[in-house]
Amino acid sequence: MQGYWNRPEDTLHAFRNLWFHTGDAGFMDEDGHLVFADRLEESIRRRGENISSFEVEDAVRTHSDVVECAAYPVSSEQSDDEVMVCLVLEQGATLDPRSFFEHLFLLMPRYAVPRYVRVVDELPKTPTQRVRKVELRTQGITSDTIDREALGLHPPAALTGGSAALEDGVALLPEGGERLA
């Protein structure tokens, strides 16, 4: 690759220190395979934690009513960012915020569970059908956004993802299970 067509500033930024910087983040697994984690520009920094939008979307998509989703950062009144997801639901489905968040509490580390959720008919996309997250970030928190914290829904301290079940908002550990930090 010689550079970006008619974008000399982007070319200079991508070719630094004799390396081509793709903007992708990844890691080598135990078998020596390179595993894609996220686009660096799409990672979310929340309360000192780096959160992969890709992993948030993977967890959200396991909910039976979700057809597609996009996770992205929105400004926080504290510091860093908050996690927001925009959802497209199955036709005729409505979102029950409590059951949606309880589903995520079981799958995700507490710091990665989105604070904000918005349901839309369709996600904004490019001509090649990639979600335009920059447009969603620009829209930010809208009047139809659901705020998990305002609803009083918080991940139980015992949960760090996939370790327990919830009953009336109380963590139930599997038989013989240990409490996780």
Beta strands, then each sheet from edge to edge (+ up, - down):
strand 1: 15-16
strand 2: 19-20
strand 3: 24-28
strand 4: 34-39
strand 5: 44-46
strand 6: 49-51
strand 7: 66-75
strand 8: 81-89
strand 9: 116-119
strand 10: 146-147
strand 11: 165-167
strand 12: 170-172
sheet 1: 1+ 2-
sheet 2: 3+ 4-
sheet 3: 5+ 6-
sheet 4: 7+ 8- 9- 10+
sheet 5: 11+ 12-
end
